[in-house]
Structure formats: structure tokens, C-alpha cells
Amino acid sequence: MSDLDRNYTSPFGRAAGRVDTAAVDAGLRSYMLKIYNYMSIGLAITGLAALGVYMAAVTGDPSGAAARIGSAYLTPFGYAMFVSPLKWVFILAPLAMVFAISFGINRLKPATAQMLFWAFSALMGISLSSIFLVYTHTSIVRVFFITAASFGALSLFGYTTKRDMSGMGSFLIMGLFGVIIASLVNLFIASSALQFVVSVVGVLVFAGLTAYDTQRLKNDYIYGYASQGGEIAERAAITGALSLYLNFINLFTLLLQLLGQRE
């Protein structure tokens, strides 16, 4: 951090003094902490929403079940969420909302953007609730902690490394598009081999994006938001939390496909 601070230049074109450096350092810590807090709250909302939907969707009474998936008996609510066409609404709704937040963030009040982020997190939890029907609960918890440890290490690396990772951005985005395209193709051919390759490559891509995005957010503050505050910094913190949140969720689901134990 100190090396980067020594290279910081103030908006007036002079080298930042000791006071300026201390102010930027304190502001950066506060800014990054806010991003991680937003991300953590979003993940908590997602987890609670997923668990809540699952608990309302299953029943232990076969006589009152509306359908059965594997060993799970579904309530009428569960049938609507996991079997009926309504499921596609909740699968696609998070995608629509993330575009709305990303492209409309500069026109939104911070409070509105924050509420949209919480709503997005809840919708993501609803769309992910089906994992409780596919994987054992023990393996879901295990993979979550593996993801949390991996994400923390990768984000710490991105924050502390002196290596400039900006050149990796375009390469990682190309890899992301490749994963998306391959996933769409596999919806039609249903190849287990392709799914395995997609999962492995996806883990590598989102691992790289976690480190890259952390460094990008750090540099954005130092070189873009150090002399600003208020709504600009608040909106930037929300979009930063969104990017790290998406990296975490994708890393978790891909690791679950590789390491999760199916019911």
C-alpha cells in the first residue's frame, strides 16, 4: 500500500504529501470496507432467500405433495417455483436486474441503487434455491466455505500485489464470454465432458476476475475517487460490491458443480 501511496498524485498535479497520503489511505480502507460490507449483506440476503424458498417448497408429507423431484416432495409453492414455467421468471429476473443496476447506476440515487442491490440479491437467492434439491446440504456448506476462503485469498492478493493486473482484464472478459457461450451450447447437447471443462475454466476465469476486480476497485478509488465523495463514491461502492458479489456467486456455483455431492 505504501508503495502505491508514494506514487499518488493529487488533483493539483503535485506529489501528495504525508497528510494527503494518510487521508487517501484512510479513505481507501473505509471505501473497500464499505464494498465488502455491501457484498457480505448481499450474500446473506441471497442465502436466506434460497433457504427460505427451499423450506417453503418441500414437504415431508407425500399425500399433500404436488410433485416429486428425486427424493423431495414439493408443495404447490414448490411446484410453481421449480416445475412450472414460473421458474423461468426467477431464473431470468436477476439477469435483467443486474443490467438495470449496471447501466442505470449513474441516474440512480445511492439509496435506490442500494435497494435494487438488495432486491437483486434476494432474486438471486430464489433462483439458486434449487441447489438444495440437487446437492446434499453438507456439501453445499462445505463448498461455500471453500469458496469463501478462496475468494478471500484471491481478493487479498489483488489488493496487496504490486503487479499491474490491468492487462489481464480483456483476456478474462474473453474467457468469461467463452464460458457463457459454451454453457449455452451445453444446454442443447447436455455433454457431461463439456460441463466439466466449462466448470474448470469458469473457476479459473472468476478466480482471476476476483483478484483483478479488487485491484481495479482499489485503483479506481486512488486515482478516481480520492478527491471526491458523496453520491459518486457511494454509487461506486455499490457497483464495486456488485462485481465482487457476482464473482463470489459464480465461483461458488462452479465449484459446487465440481465438488458438490449430489442427492
GILIN-V916779 format. One record per residue. N is the residue number from 0. RES is the residue in three letters. PHI is phi in whole degrees, 0 to 359 (* if undefined). OMEGA is omega in degrees with one decimal (none if undefined). NEAR is the number of other C-alpha atoms within 10 Angstrom. Layout:
n->N res->RES phi->PHI omega->OMEGA near->NEAR
n->N res->RES phi->PHI omega->OMEGA near->NEAR
//
This chain:
n->0 res->MET phi->* omega->-177.3 near->10
n->1 res->SER phi->296 omega->178.7 near->10
n->2 res->ASP phi->297 omega->-178.9 near->8
n->3 res->LEU phi->291 omega->-179.8 near->13
n->4 res->ASP phi->295 omega->-179.2 near->18
n->5 res->ARG phi->294 omega->179.4 near->13
n->6 res->ASN phi->269 omega->-177.6 near->11
n->7 res->TYR phi->291 omega->177.2 near->20
n->8 res->THR phi->243 omega->-177.5 near->16
n->9 res->SER phi->288 omega->179.0 near->17
n->10 res->PRO phi->299 omega->-177.5 near->12
n->11 res->PHE phi->264 omega->173.9 near->7
n->12 res->GLY phi->85 omega->178.4 near->8
n->13 res->ARG phi->255 omega->176.2 near->9
n->14 res->ALA phi->296 omega->-178.4 near->15
n->15 res->ALA phi->293 omega->177.8 near->19
n->16 res->GLY phi->278 omega->-176.9 near->14
n->17 res->ARG phi->297 omega->179.8 near->11
n->18 res->VAL phi->294 omega->179.7 near->9
n->19 res->ASP phi->299 omega->-179.1 near->16
n->20 res->THR phi->298 omega->179.1 near->20
n->21 res->ALA phi->296 omega->179.8 near->14
n->22 res->ALA phi->293 omega->178.5 near->14
n->23 res->VAL phi->296 omega->-179.1 near->22
n->24 res->ASP phi->298 omega->179.0 near->18
n->25 res->ALA phi->294 omega->178.9 near->11
n->26 res->GLY phi->295 omega->179.6 near->18
n->27 res->LEU phi->296 omega->178.7 near->20
n->28 res->ARG phi->299 omega->179.4 near->12
n->29 res->SER phi->295 omega->-179.6 near->11
n->30 res->TYR phi->295 omega->-179.7 near->22
n->31 res->MET phi->293 omega->177.7 near->19
n->32 res->LEU phi->297 omega->178.0 near->13
n->33 res->LYS phi->296 omega->178.3 near->17
n->34 res->ILE phi->299 omega->-179.0 near->23
n->35 res->TYR phi->293 omega->176.9 near->18
n->36 res->ASN phi->295 omega->177.1 near->14
n->37 res->TYR phi->301 omega->-179.3 near->23
n->38 res->MET phi->298 omega->-178.7 near->26
n->39 res->SER phi->296 omega->177.3 near->15
n->40 res->ILE phi->296 omega->177.1 near->16
n->41 res->GLY phi->300 omega->179.0 near->24
n->42 res->LEU phi->295 omega->178.1 near->21
n->43 res->ALA phi->296 omega->177.7 near->16
n->44 res->ILE phi->298 omega->179.1 near->20
n->45 res->THR phi->299 omega->-179.7 near->25
n->46 res->GLY phi->297 omega->-179.9 near->18
n->47 res->LEU phi->294 omega->178.6 near->17
n->48 res->ALA phi->295 omega->180.0 near->21
n->49 res->ALA phi->297 omega->-179.1 near->22
n->50 res->LEU phi->293 omega->179.8 near->19
n->51 res->GLY phi->297 omega->179.3 near->14
n->52 res->VAL phi->295 omega->179.8 near->20
n->53 res->TYR phi->298 omega->-178.1 near->23
n->54 res->MET phi->295 omega->178.0 near->15
n->55 res->ALA phi->281 omega->-173.5 near->13
n->56 res->ALA phi->269 omega->-175.9 near->23
n->57 res->VAL phi->246 omega->178.3 near->23
n->58 res->THR phi->219 omega->176.7 near->19
n->59 res->GLY phi->267 omega->-178.1 near->11
n->60 res->ASP phi->257 omega->-178.8 near->10
n->61 res->PRO phi->299 omega->-176.9 near->14
n->62 res->SER phi->291 omega->179.9 near->8
n->63 res->GLY phi->259 omega->-177.3 near->12
n->64 res->ALA phi->280 omega->177.2 near->19
n->65 res->ALA phi->269 omega->179.5 near->16
n->66 res->ALA phi->194 omega->178.2 near->18
n->67 res->ARG phi->225 omega->174.5 near->16
n->68 res->ILE phi->236 omega->-175.5 near->13
n->69 res->GLY phi->63 omega->179.0 near->9
n->70 res->SER phi->263 omega->-176.5 near->9
n->71 res->ALA phi->263 omega->175.0 near->18
n->72 res->TYR phi->262 omega->-174.7 near->22
n->73 res->LEU phi->262 omega->170.6 near->27
n->74 res->THR phi->285 omega->173.8 near->22
n->75 res->PRO phi->305 omega->176.0 near->17
n->76 res->PHE phi->296 omega->178.8 near->17
n->77 res->GLY phi->296 omega->177.3 near->24
n->78 res->TYR phi->297 omega->179.7 near->21
n->79 res->ALA phi->296 omega->-174.6 near->16
n->80 res->MET phi->280 omega->-170.7 near->24
n->81 res->PHE phi->246 omega->-175.2 near->21
n->82 res->VAL phi->239 omega->-175.9 near->16
n->83 res->SER phi->290 omega->178.0 near->11
n->84 res->PRO phi->301 omega->178.7 near->11
n->85 res->LEU phi->300 omega->-178.5 near->12
n->86 res->LYS phi->300 omega->-178.7 near->17
n->87 res->TRP phi->291 omega->176.6 near->13
n->88 res->VAL phi->296 omega->-178.2 near->12
n->89 res->PHE phi->283 omega->175.5 near->18
n->90 res->ILE phi->287 omega->-175.8 near->16
n->91 res->LEU phi->269 omega->-177.2 near->13
n->92 res->ALA phi->302 omega->178.7 near->16
n->93 res->PRO phi->299 omega->179.0 near->20
n->94 res->LEU phi->296 omega->179.2 near->13
n->95 res->ALA phi->296 omega->-177.4 near->11
n->96 res->MET phi->288 omega->179.9 near->18
n->97 res->VAL phi->293 omega->174.7 near->19
n->98 res->PHE phi->292 omega->179.9 near->11
n->99 res->ALA phi->297 omega->179.2 near->13
n->100 res->ILE phi->291 omega->-174.7 near->21
n->101 res->SER phi->295 omega->-175.4 near->14
n->102 res->PHE phi->272 omega->-178.4 near->10
n->103 res->GLY phi->253 omega->-172.6 near->11
n->104 res->ILE phi->301 omega->-176.5 near->19
n->105 res->ASN phi->288 omega->178.8 near->14
n->106 res->ARG phi->259 omega->-175.7 near->11
n->107 res->LEU phi->260 omega->168.7 near->14
n->108 res->LYS phi->290 omega->-179.9 near->13
n->109 res->PRO phi->306 omega->179.8 near->20
n->110 res->ALA phi->296 omega->178.5 near->13
n->111 res->THR phi->292 omega->178.1 near->14
n->112 res->ALA phi->299 omega->179.0 near->22
n->113 res->GLN phi->296 omega->179.0 near->21
n->114 res->MET phi->296 omega->177.1 near->11
n->115 res->LEU phi->296 omega->177.4 near->18
n->116 res->PHE phi->295 omega->176.9 near->23
n->117 res->TRP phi->297 omega->179.0 near->20
n->118 res->ALA phi->296 omega->176.7 near->17
n->119 res->PHE phi->299 omega->179.7 near->23
n->120 res->SER phi->298 omega->178.5 near->28
n->121 res->ALA phi->293 omega->177.9 near->22
n->122 res->LEU phi->297 omega->177.1 near->24
n->123 res->MET phi->296 omega->177.2 near->27
n->124 res->GLY phi->297 omega->177.8 near->26
n->125 res->ILE phi->298 omega->-178.4 near->25
n->126 res->SER phi->291 omega->-179.7 near->24
n->127 res->LEU phi->269 omega->-174.3 near->21
n->128 res->SER phi->298 omega->-179.0 near->24
n->129 res->SER phi->292 omega->179.5 near->18
n->130 res->ILE phi->297 omega->179.0 near->19
n->131 res->PHE phi->290 omega->175.8 near->19
n->132 res->LEU phi->273 omega->-173.2 near->19
n->133 res->VAL phi->262 omega->-174.2 near->17
n->134 res->TYR phi->245 omega->176.7 near->17
n->135 res->THR phi->294 omega->-177.1 near->14
n->136 res->HIS phi->296 omega->178.7 near->16
n->137 res->THR phi->297 omega->-179.2 near->11
n->138 res->SER phi->290 omega->177.2 near->17
n->139 res->ILE phi->295 omega->178.9 near->22
n->140 res->VAL phi->296 omega->-179.2 near->13
n->141 res->ARG phi->298 omega->-179.3 near->14
n->142 res->VAL phi->293 omega->177.4 near->23
n->143 res->PHE phi->299 omega->-179.3 near->19
n->144 res->PHE phi->290 omega->174.2 near->13
n->145 res->ILE phi->297 omega->178.7 near->17
n->146 res->THR phi->297 omega->-178.8 near->22
n->147 res->ALA phi->298 omega->179.6 near->15
n->148 res->ALA phi->294 omega->180.0 near->12
n->149 res->SER phi->295 omega->179.9 near->17
n->150 res->PHE phi->299 omega->-179.8 near->21
n->151 res->GLY phi->299 omega->179.9 near->15
n->152 res->ALA phi->294 omega->-179.3 near->15
n->153 res->LEU phi->293 omega->179.8 near->18
n->154 res->SER phi->292 omega->176.9 near->21
n->155 res->LEU phi->297 omega->176.9 near->15
n->156 res->PHE phi->298 omega->179.4 near->17
n->157 res->GLY phi->298 omega->-178.6 near->24
n->158 res->TYR phi->283 omega->-172.0 near->20
n->159 res->THR phi->260 omega->-175.3 near->14
n->160 res->THR phi->294 omega->175.6 near->12
n->161 res->LYS phi->271 omega->180.0 near->12
n->162 res->ARG phi->285 omega->177.0 near->9
n->163 res->ASP phi->284 omega->-176.5 near->11
n->164 res->MET phi->261 omega->-175.9 near->16
n->165 res->SER phi->299 omega->179.4 near->12
n->166 res->GLY phi->291 omega->-179.7 near->9
n->167 res->MET phi->280 omega->-172.4 near->12
n->168 res->GLY phi->303 omega->-177.6 near->15
n->169 res->SER phi->296 omega->178.4 near->10
n->170 res->PHE phi->296 omega->-179.7 near->12
n->171 res->LEU phi->292 omega->177.9 near->18
n->172 res->ILE phi->295 omega->176.1 near->14
n->173 res->MET phi->299 omega->176.9 near->12
n->174 res->GLY phi->297 omega->178.7 near->17
n->175 res->LEU phi->297 omega->177.9 near->18
n->176 res->PHE phi->297 omega->177.5 near->11
n->177 res->GLY phi->298 omega->178.0 near->16
n->178 res->VAL phi->296 omega->-179.6 near->21
n->179 res->ILE phi->296 omega->-178.9 near->14
n->180 res->ILE phi->296 omega->179.8 near->12
n->181 res->ALA phi->296 omega->178.4 near->15
n->182 res->SER phi->294 omega->178.6 near->17
n->183 res->LEU phi->294 omega->177.4 near->12
n->184 res->VAL phi->298 omega->-176.8 near->13
n->185 res->ASN phi->289 omega->173.3 near->16
n->186 res->LEU phi->298 omega->-176.8 near->10
n->187 res->PHE phi->264 omega->-176.6 near->8
n->188 res->ILE phi->263 omega->175.3 near->9
n->189 res->ALA phi->51 omega->179.3 near->12
n->190 res->SER phi->268 omega->178.9 near->11
n->191 res->SER phi->292 omega->179.0 near->10
n->192 res->ALA phi->294 omega->178.6 near->10
n->193 res->LEU phi->294 omega->178.8 near->15
n->194 res->GLN phi->298 omega->178.0 near->19
n->195 res->PHE phi->296 omega->179.3 near->14
n->196 res->VAL phi->297 omega->179.4 near->14
n->197 res->VAL phi->300 omega->-179.3 near->20
n->198 res->SER phi->296 omega->-179.2 near->22
n->199 res->VAL phi->295 omega->-179.9 near->16
n->200 res->VAL phi->296 omega->179.1 near->17
n->201 res->GLY phi->299 omega->177.5 near->23
n->202 res->VAL phi->300 omega->179.3 near->21
n->203 res->LEU phi->296 omega->-179.5 near->17
n->204 res->VAL phi->296 omega->-176.3 near->22
n->205 res->PHE phi->285 omega->171.5 near->26
n->206 res->ALA phi->295 omega->177.3 near->22
n->207 res->GLY phi->296 omega->-179.8 near->20
n->208 res->LEU phi->295 omega->178.7 near->27
n->209 res->THR phi->298 omega->178.4 near->28
n->210 res->ALA phi->294 omega->-178.2 near->24
n->211 res->TYR phi->297 omega->-178.0 near->24
n->212 res->ASP phi->294 omega->178.0 near->22
n->213 res->THR phi->297 omega->177.8 near->23
n->214 res->GLN phi->295 omega->179.7 near->23
n->215 res->ARG phi->298 omega->-179.8 near->20
n->216 res->LEU phi->295 omega->177.0 near->24
n->217 res->LYS phi->297 omega->-179.2 near->21
n->218 res->ASN phi->292 omega->177.2 near->16
n->219 res->ASP phi->300 omega->179.2 near->15
n->220 res->TYR phi->291 omega->-174.9 near->20
n->221 res->ILE phi->298 omega->-174.5 near->20
n->222 res->TYR phi->259 omega->-178.4 near->14
n->223 res->GLY phi->234 omega->-172.7 near->13
n->224 res->TYR phi->240 omega->-176.2 near->18
n->225 res->ALA phi->299 omega->-177.2 near->21
n->226 res->SER phi->262 omega->-178.8 near->14
n->227 res->GLN phi->239 omega->179.0 near->10
n->228 res->GLY phi->199 omega->176.3 near->12
n->229 res->GLY phi->63 omega->-173.0 near->8
n->230 res->GLU phi->293 omega->-178.3 near->14
n->231 res->ILE phi->297 omega->-179.9 near->14
n->232 res->ALA phi->293 omega->-179.5 near->18
n->233 res->GLU phi->294 omega->177.4 near->19
n->234 res->ARG phi->295 omega->178.6 near->22
n->235 res->ALA phi->297 omega->178.7 near->21
n->236 res->ALA phi->294 omega->-180.0 near->25
n->237 res->ILE phi->292 omega->178.4 near->24
n->238 res->THR phi->293 omega->175.6 near->23
n->239 res->GLY phi->296 omega->177.1 near->24
n->240 res->ALA phi->298 omega->179.2 near->25
n->241 res->LEU phi->297 omega->-178.4 near->23
n->242 res->SER phi->295 omega->179.1 near->20
n->243 res->LEU phi->290 omega->176.9 near->25
n->244 res->TYR phi->300 omega->-179.9 near->22
n->245 res->LEU phi->296 omega->176.0 near->19
n->246 res->ASN phi->299 omega->-179.2 near->21
n->247 res->PHE phi->296 omega->-177.4 near->24
n->248 res->ILE phi->298 omega->-180.0 near->19
n->249 res->ASN phi->293 omega->176.9 near->19
n->250 res->LEU phi->298 omega->179.4 near->26
n->251 res->PHE phi->296 omega->-177.0 near->23
n->252 res->THR phi->293 omega->179.1 near->21
n->253 res->LEU phi->289 omega->175.9 near->24
n->254 res->LEU phi->294 omega->178.4 near->20
n->255 res->LEU phi->295 omega->177.4 near->23
n->256 res->GLN phi->295 omega->-178.3 near->16
n->257 res->LEU phi->274 omega->-170.1 near->16
n->258 res->LEU phi->249 omega->-176.2 near->15
n->259 res->GLY phi->291 omega->177.0 near->21
n->260 res->GLN phi->263 omega->-176.0 near->15
n->261 res->ARG phi->284 omega->177.2 near->15
n->262 res->GLU phi->295 omega->none near->14
//
